[in-house]
Every structure is written in C-alpha cells, then in structure tokens.
C-alpha cells in the first residue's frame, strides 16, 4: 500500500528505496520484554529497549540485505501490478530462513561468520550480495520485456 501510494507520485527508484528502508528498519524493532514488575513507566522502558539493535555493528549487513529485499519486492510489485507474488516470495524466504536456522549451525569462530551474523544468523552480507544478484536479474528481465536496448536501467516517470 505504501509503495503504491509513493509510486503514484514518485519514480520507481524513490518509491522502492523509501519503502525498502522502512521495511528493513521495522525488522530490528524488538524489545526484550522481560519485566518482573510493571510500573507506570514500564511502557517507556519497553519502547526504549525496542531500538537497541540499531546500536550494534552486526546490524549493518542484515540491514543492507533487508533493504535489498525491500527493493526486490518493490520491483516485483512494479512488474506484476499487485502484491500477491511479493507476499508469496516473502513467505517463502521466511520459511527458508526458519528451516535454515534449524538445519544449520553458525560457527561464530570461523573467519567467514561475519557474512551471516547479526539479525538471524542467515541474513547478512552474503544474503545482501545474493539479493543484489536477484535484483540485477529482475531488472534485466524487465528491460527485455519492455524491449529496452539500454541494458539494466530503472527509469521512473516524472
């Protein structure tokens, strides 16, 4: 809905980037939710603790990956004209992440652990690179479908 509203007034790139940043941002709002006693100010503590993930360096890779996912889903929305395929892709990715976490064991002691550490042990710099590859493929498919000779370029209407 947000993408559709922005897209009516802005270019594809602007609408996709704005919604992707918001999409990525909300993934890191989590509170510890551990309160033994509830006081009048407990809600403020809960809200304050919800944004602690933004202060860690390990959030950068997953944030970039989720921004890329948001851009990819916006491009899928742009291509199809509706959100159904994007919802299905998102559900599939979540299922793969959930199953992947159960089936694998991230060893934080290895030299390449930083590629997947942070948000969920899967979504990180490596996922970011993979999703950028998917975006490039989707842009190429969209360009070919439009018959553009300009390889992979996103253009929005003014």
Secondary structure, 3 states (H helix, E strand, C coil): CHHHHHHHHCCHHHHHHHHHHHHHHHCCCCCCCCCCCCCCCHHHHHHHHCCHHHHCCCHHHHHHHHHHHHHHHHHHHHHHCCCHHHHHHHHHHHHHHHHHHHHCCCCCCCCCHHHCCCCCCCCCHHHHHHHHHHHHHHHHHHHHHHCCCCCCCCCCCC
